[in-house]
Amino acid sequence: MQLPANLGATDRLLRGGAALLLVLLQLTGRFSGLTSLLMGLVAAMLLLTSAMGSCLLYMPLRLSTRR
């Protein structure tokens, strides 16, 4: 099953940038313990959705930033 693409180029770029920022903050030790784990999961989800071009949360809301 293939997910419909619903992320535009700007949305994908912003998600990738936010994920990179979270990873850099994590590598510099800004987060620790449970916060570090949660920020790592958020960064992974941002990278995954950016790479796939599809956001599962947008689907039930019928949102799309793709033109």
C-alpha positions as CSV (number, residue, x, y, z in Angstrom):
1,M,0.0,0.0,0.0
2,Q,1.4,3.4,-1.0
3,L,0.5,6.5,0.9
4,P,-0.6,9.5,-1.0
5,A,1.9,12.3,-1.1
6,N,0.6,15.3,0.8
7,L,3.7,17.3,1.7
8,G,4.9,20.1,-0.5
9,A,8.6,21.0,-1.0
10,T,8.6,23.8,1.7
11,D,6.9,21.5,4.2
12,R,9.5,18.8,3.5
13,L,12.4,21.2,3.8
14,L,11.1,22.6,7.1
15,R,10.6,19.1,8.5
16,G,14.1,18.1,7.5
17,G,15.6,21.3,9.0
18,A,13.7,20.8,12.3
19,A,14.9,17.2,12.5
20,L,18.5,18.3,11.9
21,L,18.2,20.9,14.6
22,L,16.9,18.3,17.1
23,V,19.7,15.9,16.2
24,L,22.3,18.6,16.7
25,L,20.8,19.7,20.0
26,Q,20.8,16.1,21.1
27,L,24.4,15.5,20.0
28,T,25.5,18.6,22.0
29,G,23.9,17.3,25.2
30,R,21.0,19.7,25.4
31,F,18.6,16.8,26.1
32,S,19.0,14.0,28.6
33,G,17.1,11.0,29.8
34,L,13.5,10.6,28.6
35,T,13.5,14.0,26.9
36,S,16.5,12.9,24.8
37,L,14.6,9.7,23.8
38,L,11.4,11.6,22.9
39,M,13.3,14.3,20.9
40,G,15.1,11.4,19.0
41,L,11.7,9.9,18.1
42,V,10.3,13.2,17.0
43,A,13.4,13.8,14.8
44,A,13.1,10.3,13.3
45,M,9.4,10.9,12.5
46,L,10.2,14.3,10.9
47,L,12.9,12.8,8.8
48,L,10.7,9.8,7.8
49,T,7.7,11.9,6.8
50,S,10.0,14.3,4.9
51,A,11.6,11.5,3.0
52,M,8.3,9.8,2.2
53,G,6.5,13.0,1.3
54,S,3.5,11.9,3.3
55,C,2.2,12.8,6.7
56,L,-0.2,10.4,8.4
57,L,-1.7,13.1,10.6
58,Y,-2.6,15.1,7.5
59,M,-4.8,12.3,6.1
60,P,-7.7,12.3,8.5
61,L,-7.7,16.1,8.5
62,R,-7.7,16.1,4.7
63,L,-4.8,18.5,4.7
64,S,-2.2,18.8,2.0
65,T,0.7,21.3,1.4
66,R,1.4,19.8,-1.9
67,R,0.6,21.8,-5.0
